[in-house]
Structure formats: C-alpha cells, structure tokens
Amino acid sequence: MVFFMFYPRLMISQIMWKLEKVAKELESLSDNSKKFITKEISKSPDKRLKD
C-alpha cells in the first residue's frame, strides 16, 4: 500500500533523470559540432566564432 503512494514521485524522478541525461548529451553534441564547424570555416577563427 505504501508503494502506491510513492510510485508517482518515483516515476517523475526517473523521467527527470532521463531528461537531464538527454539534455547533457545534446549539449555535448552541440558543443562538438560547433567546434567542428568553427575549424572547417576558418583555420584561425576570431573570437566571435569561438563563442
């Protein structure tokens, strides 16, 4: 009976953990692609491109 009271919170916690994991992976992919594109555009990128 006690489990049914905590089940919704457990489910929400698991969903949040998964969303955070996916968000971190997407941020990492975004950073990597930004670095790659910056290198491909210019061999010596200026400060604007690095940010």
C-alpha positions, 0 to 999 in steps of 0.5 A, spaced: 500 500 500 505 504 501 508 503 494 502 506 491 503 512 494 510 513 492 510 510 485 508 517 482 514 521 485 518 515 483 516 515 476 517 523 475 524 522 478 526 517 473 523 521 467 527 527 470 533 523 470 532 521 463 531 528 461 537 531 464 541 525 461 538 527 454 539 534 455 547 533 457 548 529 451 545 534 446 549 539 449 555 535 448 553 534 441 552 541 440 558 543 443 562 538 438 559 540 432 560 547 433 567 546 434 567 542 428 564 547 424 568 553 427 575 549 424 572 547 417 570 555 416 576 558 418 583 555 420 584 561 425 577 563 427 576 570 431 573 570 437 566 571 435 566 564 432 569 561 438 563 563 442 
